[in-house]
Amino acid sequence: MVCDYELAEIVCQDCGIVIRSNMMDQGPEWRAFDSEQRERRARTGAPLTYTIHDKGLTTLIDWHNRDISGKGFEPGQKAQVYRLRKWHRRIRIFDAQERNLAHALSELSKIAETLNIPRNVLETASMVYRKAIKQKLIRGRSIRGMAAAAIYIACRQCKFTRTLEEVAEASGLSKKEVGRRYRFLVKELNYFIPPCTPRQYALRLIAQLAMEGEAEEIAQRILELASELRLTSGRGPAGVAAAATYIASVLTGERKTQREIAELARVTEVTIRNRYKSLIEHLNFTVYL
């Protein structure tokens, strides 16, 4: 089939029969020859986002008190625009559930900004919280605690490494409180949360320590062999990843102390030494300190 845009027809290339005619052009009436020109001429708004309670469908009246040409408003116009802003802000949130959602999404954004969480994880956390509201799981529970639990669920689902302790610190709550809310949401929403792997922790540790790619390859190889030999079963992934990172730092000459790695991995130096001895013994290689 060949599309003839000048005649607005679809024609068969073999026999020439007109399959469809008088087609309507669904595209814009303007043309753009580069991305900058396309963005400037487009008249659509921002895409939908679940991080805003109204999904970003409403508009905002700014506070500049100037018209489109940059000229300032008269005193009467300022008072009129002030009233418009006030009522516009009120009608955006029309009931208690909407007010709860707006407050919770602002808490989600604060926690995500503190933890330096990417946009896709924040969108996932917003979806988790919206599902909890829809099933009426928020009533009688702390908004901040449920928001922190939604953030932690989103991090686990998106395989973005953030520990429960970090989420609790960012939200200003105890680890016990966030853990309780997390288990409640997982149970009630029937989520499957994949377990954290030592590889995820190792990648983050190496990035935080600013180590080179060779150290990352060695650490990943050590963890692969340890997994094949079942040395990671029943052990905390953070401790195993910290030990593998320490071994990689010694082998590549980028020596990092056990204390430095332990502080970043949030484990003790004793844990690193124990995992280090286990890996050295079973993987059959020698590290000269």
Secondary structure, 3 states (H helix, E strand, C coil): CEEECCCCEEECCCCCCEEECCCCCCCCCCCCCCHHHHHHHCCCCCCCCCCCCCCCCCCCCCCCCECCCCCECCHHHHHHHHHHHHHHHHHHCCCHHHHHHHHHHHHHHHHHHHHCCCHHHHHHHHHHHHHHHHCCCCCCCCHHHHHHHHHHHHHHHCCCCCCHHHHHHHHCCCHHHHHHHHHHHHHHHCCCCCCCCHHHHHHHHHHHCCCCHHHHHHHHHHHHHHHHCCCCCCCCHHHHHHHHHHHHHHHCCCCCCHHHHHHHHCCCHHHHHHHHHHHHHHHCCCCCC
